[in-house]
């Protein structure tokens, strides 16, 4: 099982991707969600670029659009995780999963 399947089986996400320097390195977003991925990627990259300019050390951002929640988590200075989940998903559980599995994400 992949890390994506583990998160889906736990009810944490619908799909996700890893960006490396702004480019999709790995994705489990289905074809019908590619437009959502493009919007989430653009919005979350903008948020993190703005945060970086303000010298703040935030590594997590969430954007709720309708019934969907897009979450972005910085793995390191070059990698960003983006997830699509239900709007009422417990983001603390997602954060804990990422912290517990950071090395697995870095290997994607």
C-alpha positions in Angstrom: 0.0 0.0 0.0 1.2 3.5 -0.8 1.2 6.4 1.7 -1.7 7.9 -0.3 -3.8 4.8 0.2 -2.9 4.8 3.9 -4.2 8.4 4.2 -7.3 7.6 2.2 -8.0 4.4 4.2 -7.8 6.5 7.4 -10.4 8.9 6.0 -7.9 11.8 6.0 -7.8 12.8 2.3 -9.4 12.2 -1.0 -6.2 12.7 -2.9 -2.9 14.5 -2.7 0.4 15.5 -4.4 3.9 16.5 -3.7 5.4 19.6 -5.3 9.1 19.9 -5.8 10.1 23.5 -6.5 6.6 24.3 -7.6 6.2 21.3 -10.0 4.2 18.2 -9.4 6.6 15.4 -8.5 4.0 12.8 -7.6 0.2 13.0 -7.6 -2.8 10.7 -6.8 -5.3 13.4 -8.0 -7.7 11.7 -10.4 -8.0 13.2 -13.9 -11.4 14.8 -13.1 -9.7 16.7 -10.2 -6.8 18.2 -12.2 -8.5 21.6 -12.3 -8.9 21.6 -8.5 -5.2 20.6 -8.2 -4.2 23.6 -10.4 -6.2 26.0 -8.3 -5.0 24.6 -5.0 -1.4 24.6 -6.3 -1.5 28.2 -7.4 -3.3 29.4 -4.2 -1.2 27.6 -1.7 2.1 28.4 -3.4 1.1 32.1 -3.3 0.3 31.8 0.4 3.7 30.2 1.2 5.6 32.6 -0.9 4.0 35.5 0.9 4.7 33.9 4.3 8.3 33.3 3.3 8.6 37.1 2.5 7.3 38.0 5.9 10.0 36.0 7.8 7.3 33.9 9.5 7.9 30.2 10.1 4.5 28.9 9.1 4.5 25.5 7.4 0.7 24.8 7.1 -2.2 26.5 5.3 -5.8 25.5 4.6 -8.3 26.8 2.1 -11.9 25.8 2.3 -13.9 26.1 -1.0 -17.4 24.8 -0.7 -17.4 21.3 0.7 -13.7 20.9 -0.1 -10.7 21.6 2.0 -7.3 22.1 0.4 -4.4 21.8 2.8 -0.8 22.6 2.1 2.1 21.5 4.3 5.8 22.4 3.7 8.0 19.4 4.0 11.1 21.4 3.5 12.2 24.5 1.7 11.6 22.8 -1.7 8.7 20.4 -1.1 5.0 21.1 -0.5 2.3 18.6 0.1 -1.2 19.4 -1.1 -4.3 17.5 0.0 -7.9 17.6 -1.0 -10.3 16.4 1.8 -13.7 17.0 3.2 -14.2 20.5 4.7 -14.7 19.0 8.1 -11.6 16.8 8.1 -9.5 16.9 11.3 -6.4 18.8 10.1 -4.6 17.9 13.4 -4.8 14.2 12.4 -3.4 15.0 8.9 -0.6 17.0 10.6 0.2 14.1 12.9 0.2 11.6 10.0 2.6 13.9 8.1 4.9 14.2 11.1 4.9 10.4 11.7 5.6 9.7 8.0 7.7 12.6 6.8 10.5 10.4 5.5 8.0 8.4 3.4 6.8 11.6 1.8 10.4 12.8 1.2 11.1 9.6 -0.7 8.3 10.2 -3.2 
